[in-house]
Each structure stands twice: as structure tokens, then as C-alpha cells.
């Protein structure tokens, strides 16, 4: 009797694929809400309640997604990068919420620092997972772009026209790369599944 045994690498690819699709959907919904509820919010205006919620929930969601990432990769040699990212996300969530009590500018600085650090972690994880899992080059690109975006957010945080729509572009690009990675992981899981077919004699 021939049965297909799902290897750990194949199961990880399947779990990460689901997570990446979820992250894609979240980012696209977040972008839509920004344009519907907070398109006019800039550093020259007072943050609205919608802007405060949207900006605070972004690093918080990344924190939650990182927890699911840990659960999706139980056989990883270490989860230190993910735990570091959780700590960064927690500090950023609180920092953004407090900063928004005054104005958008300091919140953008905190958000930029978070984007820089979380992008660096994403880049590191993509490089580490490239060979054992596959389909990670979009995560490497996305992580690198997040690092650059973080620097840009900090540099332009004081510009009067900088607002949440600027961050929406960042989120949209992130959604694109997560979608590409999820599609690549479908192929990676199929390849791994074919390689792990075992034959048993009943």
C-alpha cells in the first residue's frame, strides 16, 4: 500500500502559506480602511480616532502573526528572531499609541523604527529559510524594503504632507510580497510532498 507521508518541511510550508495569505488579506483590508477612514490625516492635522486605531493595530497584528509563525515552525533550531520581533512589536504598539496622543510625527518615527527592525528580522528569517523550506526570496526582498521604508518614514516624519496614505503604500507592497511568497510555498509544499511519498507493504 502506498501512502504519502507529510514531512516536517512540507507541513511548515503549508502552515506558512496559510499565514502569508492571512497577512496579505490583513494588509489589503488595512490599506482600504486607511483610504476610507483616514486618508486626510497628515502630520499637519490632529490624528483621528480611526487613524489612532489603524496605526496602533498594525504592529500589534505583526506581533500576533509572529506568534503564529512560531507555531508554524515547531522544528526550527531557534525561534529567537521571532521572539525578538514580538518584543519589538509590543514596544512599537505601546509607543505608537502613546505618541499619537500628541501628534502623528512622533508616531511615524516609532513606526519607522519598528518597520526597520521588523524588516531586518524578516530578512534574516527569509535567508535562513531559503534552503530548508523554499519560496522565501519575496520575504528577503520585502524585509529589505521594510528596512529602507523605515528609514524613509523617520526621515520624512516632519513633512507636512506625510500621512497614513504614505504607510498604505508600504502595506500594499508588503501584501504583494506575502502573496507571492504564499504562491511559491504552494509549489514548495507540492514538491516536498512528492519527494516524501513512502511505500508500505500491508
Buried (B, 14 or more C-beta within 10 A) or exposed (E): EEEEEEBBBBBBBBBBBBBBBBBBEBBBEBBEBBEEBBBEBBBEBEBBEBBBBBBBBBBBBBBBBBBBBBEBBEEBEEBEBBBBBBEBBEBBBBBBBEBBEEBBBBBBBBBBBBBBBBBBBBBBBBBBBBEBBBBBBBBBBBBBBBBEBBBBBBEBBEBEEBBBBBBBEBBBBBBBBBBBBBBBBBEBBEBBBEEBEEEEEE
